[in-house]
Amino acid sequence: TVMVINYGIIGLIISSLISNTTATIYALYLANKKFSIRPNISDNAKALLAPISATIPTLIIINGLGTNYHTICIAVIMYIALLALTIPLFIHKDHLYDLKELTSELRVIGSILSKILTLELRVAEILGR
């Protein structure tokens, strides 16, 4: 709360990043210590490249055009389209199949994710990945 009081929204973002990073590192430490789980950092980093690469042009549009409702709607549509195109570029098709299989048994979310992942697999085929 000290960061939020002193720095406003930027303080909130920074404090959230610090606390979430700390919690993630501790969770990885516990997973390694108790269960001998070692996550594949390079695949996880590649998975983060898709949303980052979709976010950058979206933020440029928002900064250039302002934050009115029309711009936000355009930015959301642009982000979703860019994310749909960049996910198959950075995430291997086998991982998408695995994710589709893992989420297939979830009730409502599983059916939604199945449709989204089917779309992503089609995009991957179109892009030749």
Protein Blocks (a to p, Z undefined) as FASTA:
>chain_A
ZZmmmnommlmmmmmmmmmmmmmmmmmmmmmmmnopacdfklmmmmmmmmmmmmmmmmmm
mmmnopafklmmmmmmmmmmmmmmmmmmmpcfklmmmmmmmmmmpcklmmmmmmmmmmmm
mmmmmnoZZ
